[in-house]
């Protein structure tokens, strides 16, 4: 069997390839201007966009020794994601040491498997229901507020769940990461892609919602159906899983935990921690009685902090009376709740989310009666375990710096857009979609890509008689699907690092699925050209 190269080897080879291309592809640049655009929340902000007909060739800037400095630039550029990965890895190692996730997964499975007594659930398959519900939830998160980086933290939770149900680590990744990115691609209200692209294209923010909702439903159903098919195949024949041997890490980890029986008890310090957390939540509820949640173009003022504080009072007492393990799981659940509230209501990003997970880890250690030194050691051990995943994010980001410093990204963009002008209407939309898809392989940032391409694509769609909404949809699909396979995506590389899945193994498994989604995306573009949908 041919040995699969290490992820670091593959990414560095791509950096070298990018550097070589700067010697042969002519350097060029677009002129840019600063404009004021409407944001998803109704406010305005300044953004740089490309000037029409402003492309010009410039002096070459071939890259040589920069293949090494690109690594440094990549680490600096993705420092927030790298630190986020380390903090989440350290925090979850503290939580995992308490064995709370193991206790929670086993308790969940025992309760769910009882549903097999009922004929309907037995025919549907309880495990299938679990996978379906989790994927719908994460797909909705991706569609509504563009969940992406946040899925890194959930991989650590869902892989053990998938393994315990008889599946593999790929199913665990699909339950959260793939589901969120399928939703991201078929988003209805994602402010980071649709909101920015529509603002630049000068069309109403989140218009065309009805057709996008249909697209989201279809893509989510297809994603779930594929994962269920694969999951059942793996369950019948575990050896057919491409990660069968690699998953020994997760199986051994589970076996080691099972060999040591869990002692169910609740130390006094957990009750003290509960009281302190309740006071903190009470203060938050008093100082922030309402939270303005922004979803799409609409807003709603809701008493979320008081509700969470009241719920924590009830669930905290109930879980503490059972065992400290369930109380720690309760802390994790409310961490997720505060994450959602923070993202939707207060504009949180990786800095605030990192701090939230760090607090979760420290609270988990305190509740588990760990000393300060032990908590610190567990945190560092978790960082060490996930360090390779964090470093490869910076390595992958180096590809972008080589292409930018070599001044060939704009040249590639210019050449592709010129080729679109010589095709028919349907072919032009298809070419526009292919262009956005290919561009996403080297520029996975949706907001940056929107600022770069939409000024051109919006006016190009006018010239060929196609709705600007269709151009935005082509951008949306092109930006979404290949996020799950491009080596320049820091989130993908981080998720695979956490899951212990080599990049080459993932590509070998995922490429047919991604290709099918790309094809479906093109088919979903066609009706917008012949049927008048609201907003199109």
Secondary structure as a PSIPRED ss2 file (coil, helix, strand):
# PSIPRED VFORMAT (PSIPRED V4.0)

   1 X C   1.000  0.000  0.000
   2 X C   1.000  0.000  0.000
   3 X C   1.000  0.000  0.000
   4 X C   1.000  0.000  0.000
   5 X C   1.000  0.000  0.000
   6 X C   1.000  0.000  0.000
   7 X H   0.000  1.000  0.000
   8 X H   0.000  1.000  0.000
   9 X H   0.000  1.000  0.000
  10 X H   0.000  1.000  0.000
  11 X H   0.000  1.000  0.000
  12 X H   0.000  1.000  0.000
  13 X H   0.000  1.000  0.000
  14 X H   0.000  1.000  0.000
  15 X H   0.000  1.000  0.000
  16 X H   0.000  1.000  0.000
  17 X H   0.000  1.000  0.000
  18 X H   0.000  1.000  0.000
  19 X H   0.000  1.000  0.000
  20 X H   0.000  1.000  0.000
  21 X H   0.000  1.000  0.000
  22 X C   1.000  0.000  0.000
  23 X C   1.000  0.000  0.000
  24 X C   1.000  0.000  0.000
  25 X C   1.000  0.000  0.000
  26 X C   1.000  0.000  0.000
  27 X C   1.000  0.000  0.000
  28 X E   0.000  0.000  1.000
  29 X E   0.000  0.000  1.000
  30 X C   1.000  0.000  0.000
  31 X C   1.000  0.000  0.000
  32 X E   0.000  0.000  1.000
  33 X E   0.000  0.000  1.000
  34 X E   0.000  0.000  1.000
  35 X E   0.000  0.000  1.000
  36 X E   0.000  0.000  1.000
  37 X E   0.000  0.000  1.000
  38 X E   0.000  0.000  1.000
  39 X C   1.000  0.000  0.000
  40 X C   1.000  0.000  0.000
  41 X C   1.000  0.000  0.000
  42 X C   1.000  0.000  0.000
  43 X C   1.000  0.000  0.000
  44 X E   0.000  0.000  1.000
  45 X E   0.000  0.000  1.000
  46 X E   0.000  0.000  1.000
  47 X E   0.000  0.000  1.000
  48 X E   0.000  0.000  1.000
  49 X E   0.000  0.000  1.000
  50 X E   0.000  0.000  1.000
  51 X C   1.000  0.000  0.000
  52 X C   1.000  0.000  0.000
  53 X C   1.000  0.000  0.000
  54 X C   1.000  0.000  0.000
  55 X C   1.000  0.000  0.000
  56 X E   0.000  0.000  1.000
  57 X E   0.000  0.000  1.000
  58 X C   1.000  0.000  0.000
  59 X C   1.000  0.000  0.000
  60 X C   1.000  0.000  0.000
  61 X C   1.000  0.000  0.000
  62 X C   1.000  0.000  0.000
  63 X C   1.000  0.000  0.000
  64 X C   1.000  0.000  0.000
  65 X C   1.000  0.000  0.000
  66 X H   0.000  1.000  0.000
  67 X H   0.000  1.000  0.000
  68 X H   0.000  1.000  0.000
  69 X H   0.000  1.000  0.000
  70 X H   0.000  1.000  0.000
  71 X H   0.000  1.000  0.000
  72 X H   0.000  1.000  0.000
  73 X H   0.000  1.000  0.000
  74 X H   0.000  1.000  0.000
  75 X H   0.000  1.000  0.000
  76 X H   0.000  1.000  0.000
  77 X H   0.000  1.000  0.000
  78 X C   1.000  0.000  0.000
  79 X H   0.000  1.000  0.000
  80 X H   0.000  1.000  0.000
  81 X H   0.000  1.000  0.000
  82 X H   0.000  1.000  0.000
  83 X H   0.000  1.000  0.000
  84 X H   0.000  1.000  0.000
  85 X H   0.000  1.000  0.000
  86 X H   0.000  1.000  0.000
  87 X H   0.000  1.000  0.000
  88 X H   0.000  1.000  0.000
  89 X H   0.000  1.000  0.000
  90 X H   0.000  1.000  0.000
  91 X H   0.000  1.000  0.000
  92 X H   0.000  1.000  0.000
  93 X H   0.000  1.000  0.000
  94 X H   0.000  1.000  0.000
  95 X H   0.000  1.000  0.000
  96 X H   0.000  1.000  0.000
  97 X H   0.000  1.000  0.000
  98 X C   1.000  0.000  0.000
  99 X C   1.000  0.000  0.000
 100 X H   0.000  1.000  0.000
 101 X H   0.000  1.000  0.000
 102 X H   0.000  1.000  0.000
 103 X H   0.000  1.000  0.000
 104 X H   0.000  1.000  0.000
 105 X H   0.000  1.000  0.000
 106 X H   0.000  1.000  0.000
 107 X H   0.000  1.000  0.000
 108 X H   0.000  1.000  0.000
 109 X H   0.000  1.000  0.000
 110 X H   0.000  1.000  0.000
 111 X H   0.000  1.000  0.000
 112 X H   0.000  1.000  0.000
 113 X H   0.000  1.000  0.000
 114 X H   0.000  1.000  0.000
 115 X H   0.000  1.000  0.000
 116 X H   0.000  1.000  0.000
 117 X H   0.000  1.000  0.000
 118 X C   1.000  0.000  0.000
 119 X H   0.000  1.000  0.000
 120 X H   0.000  1.000  0.000
 121 X H   0.000  1.000  0.000
 122 X H   0.000  1.000  0.000
 123 X H   0.000  1.000  0.000
 124 X H   0.000  1.000  0.000
 125 X C   1.000  0.000  0.000
 126 X H   0.000  1.000  0.000
 127 X H   0.000  1.000  0.000
 128 X H   0.000  1.000  0.000
 129 X H   0.000  1.000  0.000
 130 X H   0.000  1.000  0.000
 131 X H   0.000  1.000  0.000
 132 X H   0.000  1.000  0.000
 133 X H   0.000  1.000  0.000
 134 X H   0.000  1.000  0.000
 135 X H   0.000  1.000  0.000
 136 X H   0.000  1.000  0.000
 137 X H   0.000  1.000  0.000
 138 X H   0.000  1.000  0.000
 139 X H   0.000  1.000  0.000
 140 X H   0.000  1.000  0.000
 141 X H   0.000  1.000  0.000
 142 X H   0.000  1.000  0.000
 143 X H   0.000  1.000  0.000
 144 X H   0.000  1.000  0.000
 145 X H   0.000  1.000  0.000
 146 X C   1.000  0.000  0.000
 147 X C   1.000  0.000  0.000
 148 X C   1.000  0.000  0.000
 149 X C   1.000  0.000  0.000
 150 X C   1.000  0.000  0.000
 151 X H   0.000  1.000  0.000
 152 X H   0.000  1.000  0.000
 153 X H   0.000  1.000  0.000
 154 X H   0.000  1.000  0.000
 155 X H   0.000  1.000  0.000
 156 X H   0.000  1.000  0.000
 157 X H   0.000  1.000  0.000
 158 X H   0.000  1.000  0.000
 159 X H   0.000  1.000  0.000
 160 X H   0.000  1.000  0.000
 161 X H   0.000  1.000  0.000
 162 X H   0.000  1.000  0.000
 163 X H   0.000  1.000  0.000
 164 X H   0.000  1.000  0.000
 165 X C   1.000  0.000  0.000
 166 X C   1.000  0.000  0.000
 167 X C   1.000  0.000  0.000
 168 X C   1.000  0.000  0.000
 169 X H   0.000  1.000  0.000
 170 X H   0.000  1.000  0.000
 171 X H   0.000  1.000  0.000
 172 X H   0.000  1.000  0.000
 173 X H   0.000  1.000  0.000
 174 X H   0.000  1.000  0.000
 175 X H   0.000  1.000  0.000
 176 X H   0.000  1.000  0.000
 177 X H   0.000  1.000  0.000
 178 X H   0.000  1.000  0.000
 179 X H   0.000  1.000  0.000
 180 X H   0.000  1.000  0.000
 181 X H   0.000  1.000  0.000
 182 X H   0.000  1.000  0.000
 183 X H   0.000  1.000  0.000
 184 X H   0.000  1.000  0.000
 185 X H   0.000  1.000  0.000
 186 X C   1.000  0.000  0.000
 187 X C   1.000  0.000  0.000
 188 X C   1.000  0.000  0.000
 189 X C   1.000  0.000  0.000
 190 X C   1.000  0.000  0.000
 191 X H   0.000  1.000  0.000
 192 X H   0.000  1.000  0.000
 193 X H   0.000  1.000  0.000
 194 X H   0.000  1.000  0.000
 195 X H   0.000  1.000  0.000
 196 X H   0.000  1.000  0.000
 197 X H   0.000  1.000  0.000
 198 X H   0.000  1.000  0.000
 199 X H   0.000  1.000  0.000
 200 X H   0.000  1.000  0.000
 201 X C   1.000  0.000  0.000
 202 X C   1.000  0.000  0.000
 203 X C   1.000  0.000  0.000
 204 X C   1.000  0.000  0.000
 205 X C   1.000  0.000  0.000
 206 X C   1.000  0.000  0.000
 207 X C   1.000  0.000  0.000
 208 X C   1.000  0.000  0.000
 209 X H   0.000  1.000  0.000
 210 X H   0.000  1.000  0.000
 211 X H   0.000  1.000  0.000
 212 X H   0.000  1.000  0.000
 213 X H   0.000  1.000  0.000
 214 X H   0.000  1.000  0.000
 215 X H   0.000  1.000  0.000
 216 X H   0.000  1.000  0.000
 217 X H   0.000  1.000  0.000
 218 X H   0.000  1.000  0.000
 219 X H   0.000  1.000  0.000
 220 X H   0.000  1.000  0.000
 221 X H   0.000  1.000  0.000
 222 X H   0.000  1.000  0.000
 223 X H   0.000  1.000  0.000
 224 X H   0.000  1.000  0.000
 225 X H   0.000  1.000  0.000
 226 X H   0.000  1.000  0.000
 227 X H   0.000  1.000  0.000
 228 X H   0.000  1.000  0.000
 229 X H   0.000  1.000  0.000
 230 X H   0.000  1.000  0.000
 231 X H   0.000  1.000  0.000
 232 X H   0.000  1.000  0.000
 233 X H   0.000  1.000  0.000
 234 X H   0.000  1.000  0.000
 235 X H   0.000  1.000  0.000
 236 X H   0.000  1.000  0.000
 237 X C   1.000  0.000  0.000
 238 X H   0.000  1.000  0.000
 239 X H   0.000  1.000  0.000
 240 X H   0.000  1.000  0.000
 241 X C   1.000  0.000  0.000
 242 X C   1.000  0.000  0.000
 243 X C   1.000  0.000  0.000
 244 X C   1.000  0.000  0.000
 245 X C   1.000  0.000  0.000
 246 X C   1.000  0.000  0.000
 247 X C   1.000  0.000  0.000
 248 X H   0.000  1.000  0.000
 249 X H   0.000  1.000  0.000
 250 X H   0.000  1.000  0.000
 251 X H   0.000  1.000  0.000
 252 X H   0.000  1.000  0.000
 253 X H   0.000  1.000  0.000
 254 X H   0.000  1.000  0.000
 255 X H   0.000  1.000  0.000
 256 X H   0.000  1.000  0.000
 257 X H   0.000  1.000  0.000
 258 X H   0.000  1.000  0.000
 259 X H   0.000  1.000  0.000
 260 X C   1.000  0.000  0.000
 261 X C   1.000  0.000  0.000
 262 X C   1.000  0.000  0.000
 263 X C   1.000  0.000  0.000
 264 X C   1.000  0.000  0.000
 265 X C   1.000  0.000  0.000
 266 X C   1.000  0.000  0.000
 267 X C   1.000  0.000  0.000
 268 X H   0.000  1.000  0.000
 269 X H   0.000  1.000  0.000
 270 X H   0.000  1.000  0.000
 271 X H   0.000  1.000  0.000
 272 X H   0.000  1.000  0.000
 273 X H   0.000  1.000  0.000
 274 X H   0.000  1.000  0.000
 275 X H   0.000  1.000  0.000
 276 X H   0.000  1.000  0.000
 277 X H   0.000  1.000  0.000
 278 X H   0.000  1.000  0.000
 279 X H   0.000  1.000  0.000
 280 X H   0.000  1.000  0.000
 281 X H   0.000  1.000  0.000
 282 X H   0.000  1.000  0.000
 283 X H   0.000  1.000  0.000
 284 X H   0.000  1.000  0.000
 285 X H   0.000  1.000  0.000
 286 X H   0.000  1.000  0.000
 287 X H   0.000  1.000  0.000
 288 X C   1.000  0.000  0.000
 289 X C   1.000  0.000  0.000
 290 X C   1.000  0.000  0.000
 291 X E   0.000  0.000  1.000
 292 X E   0.000  0.000  1.000
 293 X E   0.000  0.000  1.000
 294 X E   0.000  0.000  1.000
 295 X E   0.000  0.000  1.000
 296 X C   1.000  0.000  0.000
 297 X C   1.000  0.000  0.000
 298 X E   0.000  0.000  1.000
 299 X E   0.000  0.000  1.000
 300 X E   0.000  0.000  1.000
 301 X E   0.000  0.000  1.000
 302 X E   0.000  0.000  1.000
 303 X C   1.000  0.000  0.000
 304 X H   0.000  1.000  0.000
 305 X H   0.000  1.000  0.000
 306 X H   0.000  1.000  0.000
 307 X H   0.000  1.000  0.000
 308 X H   0.000  1.000  0.000
 309 X H   0.000  1.000  0.000
 310 X H   0.000  1.000  0.000
 311 X H   0.000  1.000  0.000
 312 X H   0.000  1.000  0.000
 313 X H   0.000  1.000  0.000
 314 X H   0.000  1.000  0.000
 315 X H   0.000  1.000  0.000
 316 X H   0.000  1.000  0.000
 317 X H   0.000  1.000  0.000
 318 X H   0.000  1.000  0.000
 319 X H   0.000  1.000  0.000
 320 X H   0.000  1.000  0.000
 321 X H   0.000  1.000  0.000
 322 X H   0.000  1.000  0.000
 323 X C   1.000  0.000  0.000
 324 X H   0.000  1.000  0.000
 325 X H   0.000  1.000  0.000
 326 X H   0.000  1.000  0.000
 327 X H   0.000  1.000  0.000
 328 X H   0.000  1.000  0.000
 329 X H   0.000  1.000  0.000
 330 X H   0.000  1.000  0.000
 331 X H   0.000  1.000  0.000
 332 X H   0.000  1.000  0.000
 333 X H   0.000  1.000  0.000
 334 X H   0.000  1.000  0.000
 335 X H   0.000  1.000  0.000
 336 X H   0.000  1.000  0.000
 337 X H   0.000  1.000  0.000
 338 X H   0.000  1.000  0.000
 339 X H   0.000  1.000  0.000
 340 X H   0.000  1.000  0.000
 341 X H   0.000  1.000  0.000
 342 X H   0.000  1.000  0.000
 343 X H   0.000  1.000  0.000
 344 X H   0.000  1.000  0.000
 345 X H   0.000  1.000  0.000
 346 X H   0.000  1.000  0.000
 347 X C   1.000  0.000  0.000
 348 X C   1.000  0.000  0.000
 349 X C   1.000  0.000  0.000
 350 X H   0.000  1.000  0.000
 351 X H   0.000  1.000  0.000
 352 X H   0.000  1.000  0.000
 353 X H   0.000  1.000  0.000
 354 X H   0.000  1.000  0.000
 355 X H   0.000  1.000  0.000
 356 X H   0.000  1.000  0.000
 357 X H   0.000  1.000  0.000
 358 X H   0.000  1.000  0.000
 359 X H   0.000  1.000  0.000
 360 X H   0.000  1.000  0.000
 361 X H   0.000  1.000  0.000
 362 X H   0.000  1.000  0.000
 363 X H   0.000  1.000  0.000
 364 X H   0.000  1.000  0.000
 365 X H   0.000  1.000  0.000
 366 X H   0.000  1.000  0.000
 367 X H   0.000  1.000  0.000
 368 X C   1.000  0.000  0.000
 369 X C   1.000  0.000  0.000
 370 X C   1.000  0.000  0.000
 371 X C   1.000  0.000  0.000
 372 X H   0.000  1.000  0.000
 373 X H   0.000  1.000  0.000
 374 X H   0.000  1.000  0.000
 375 X H   0.000  1.000  0.000
 376 X H   0.000  1.000  0.000
 377 X H   0.000  1.000  0.000
 378 X H   0.000  1.000  0.000
 379 X H   0.000  1.000  0.000
 380 X H   0.000  1.000  0.000
 381 X H   0.000  1.000  0.000
 382 X H   0.000  1.000  0.000
 383 X H   0.000  1.000  0.000
 384 X H   0.000  1.000  0.000
 385 X H   0.000  1.000  0.000
 386 X H   0.000  1.000  0.000
 387 X H   0.000  1.000  0.000
 388 X H   0.000  1.000  0.000
 389 X H   0.000  1.000  0.000
 390 X H   0.000  1.000  0.000
 391 X H   0.000  1.000  0.000
 392 X H   0.000  1.000  0.000
 393 X H   0.000  1.000  0.000
 394 X H   0.000  1.000  0.000
 395 X H   0.000  1.000  0.000
 396 X H   0.000  1.000  0.000
 397 X H   0.000  1.000  0.000
 398 X H   0.000  1.000  0.000
 399 X H   0.000  1.000  0.000
 400 X H   0.000  1.000  0.000
 401 X H   0.000  1.000  0.000
 402 X H   0.000  1.000  0.000
 403 X H   0.000  1.000  0.000
 404 X H   0.000  1.000  0.000
 405 X H   0.000  1.000  0.000
 406 X C   1.000  0.000  0.000
 407 X C   1.000  0.000  0.000
 408 X C   1.000  0.000  0.000
 409 X H   0.000  1.000  0.000
 410 X H   0.000  1.000  0.000
 411 X H   0.000  1.000  0.000
 412 X H   0.000  1.000  0.000
 413 X H   0.000  1.000  0.000
 414 X H   0.000  1.000  0.000
 415 X H   0.000  1.000  0.000
 416 X H   0.000  1.000  0.000
 417 X H   0.000  1.000  0.000
 418 X H   0.000  1.000  0.000
 419 X H   0.000  1.000  0.000
 420 X H   0.000  1.000  0.000
 421 X C   1.000  0.000  0.000
 422 X C   1.000  0.000  0.000
 423 X C   1.000  0.000  0.000
 424 X C   1.000  0.000  0.000
 425 X H   0.000  1.000  0.000
 426 X H   0.000  1.000  0.000
 427 X H   0.000  1.000  0.000
 428 X H   0.000  1.000  0.000
 429 X H   0.000  1.000  0.000
 430 X H   0.000  1.000  0.000
 431 X H   0.000  1.000  0.000
 432 X H   0.000  1.000  0.000
 433 X H   0.000  1.000  0.000
 434 X H   0.000  1.000  0.000
 435 X H   0.000  1.000  0.000
 436 X H   0.000  1.000  0.000
 437 X H   0.000  1.000  0.000
 438 X H   0.000  1.000  0.000
 439 X H   0.000  1.000  0.000
 440 X H   0.000  1.000  0.000
 441 X H   0.000  1.000  0.000
 442 X H   0.000  1.000  0.000
 443 X C   1.000  0.000  0.000
 444 X C   1.000  0.000  0.000
 445 X C   1.000  0.000  0.000
 446 X H   0.000  1.000  0.000
 447 X H   0.000  1.000  0.000
 448 X H   0.000  1.000  0.000
 449 X H   0.000  1.000  0.000
 450 X H   0.000  1.000  0.000
 451 X H   0.000  1.000  0.000
 452 X H   0.000  1.000  0.000
 453 X H   0.000  1.000  0.000
 454 X H   0.000  1.000  0.000
 455 X H   0.000  1.000  0.000
 456 X H   0.000  1.000  0.000
 457 X H   0.000  1.000  0.000
 458 X H   0.000  1.000  0.000
 459 X H   0.000  1.000  0.000
 460 X H   0.000  1.000  0.000
 461 X H   0.000  1.000  0.000
 462 X H   0.000  1.000  0.000
 463 X H   0.000  1.000  0.000
 464 X C   1.000  0.000  0.000
 465 X C   1.000  0.000  0.000
 466 X C   1.000  0.000  0.000
 467 X C   1.000  0.000  0.000
 468 X H   0.000  1.000  0.000
 469 X H   0.000  1.000  0.000
 470 X H   0.000  1.000  0.000
 471 X H   0.000  1.000  0.000
 472 X H   0.000  1.000  0.000
 473 X H   0.000  1.000  0.000
 474 X H   0.000  1.000  0.000
 475 X H   0.000  1.000  0.000
 476 X H   0.000  1.000  0.000
 477 X H   0.000  1.000  0.000
 478 X H   0.000  1.000  0.000
 479 X H   0.000  1.000  0.000
 480 X H   0.000  1.000  0.000
 481 X H   0.000  1.000  0.000
 482 X H   0.000  1.000  0.000
 483 X H   0.000  1.000  0.000
 484 X H   0.000  1.000  0.000
 485 X C   1.000  0.000  0.000
 486 X C   1.000  0.000  0.000
 487 X C   1.000  0.000  0.000
 488 X C   1.000  0.000  0.000
 489 X C   1.000  0.000  0.000
 490 X H   0.000  1.000  0.000
 491 X H   0.000  1.000  0.000
 492 X H   0.000  1.000  0.000
 493 X H   0.000  1.000  0.000
 494 X H   0.000  1.000  0.000
 495 X H   0.000  1.000  0.000
 496 X H   0.000  1.000  0.000
 497 X H   0.000  1.000  0.000
 498 X H   0.000  1.000  0.000
 499 X H   0.000  1.000  0.000
 500 X C   1.000  0.000  0.000
 501 X C   1.000  0.000  0.000
 502 X C   1.000  0.000  0.000
 503 X H   0.000  1.000  0.000
 504 X H   0.000  1.000  0.000
 505 X H   0.000  1.000  0.000
 506 X H   0.000  1.000  0.000
 507 X H   0.000  1.000  0.000
 508 X H   0.000  1.000  0.000
 509 X H   0.000  1.000  0.000
 510 X H   0.000  1.000  0.000
 511 X H   0.000  1.000  0.000
 512 X H   0.000  1.000  0.000
 513 X H   0.000  1.000  0.000
 514 X H   0.000  1.000  0.000
 515 X H   0.000  1.000  0.000
 516 X H   0.000  1.000  0.000
 517 X H   0.000  1.000  0.000
 518 X H   0.000  1.000  0.000
 519 X H   0.000  1.000  0.000
 520 X H   0.000  1.000  0.000
 521 X H   0.000  1.000  0.000
 522 X H   0.000  1.000  0.000
 523 X H   0.000  1.000  0.000
 524 X H   0.000  1.000  0.000
 525 X H   0.000  1.000  0.000
 526 X H   0.000  1.000  0.000
 527 X H   0.000  1.000  0.000
 528 X H   0.000  1.000  0.000
 529 X H   0.000  1.000  0.000
 530 X H   0.000  1.000  0.000
 531 X C   1.000  0.000  0.000
 532 X C   1.000  0.000  0.000
 533 X C   1.000  0.000  0.000
 534 X C   1.000  0.000  0.000
 535 X C   1.000  0.000  0.000
 536 X C   1.000  0.000  0.000
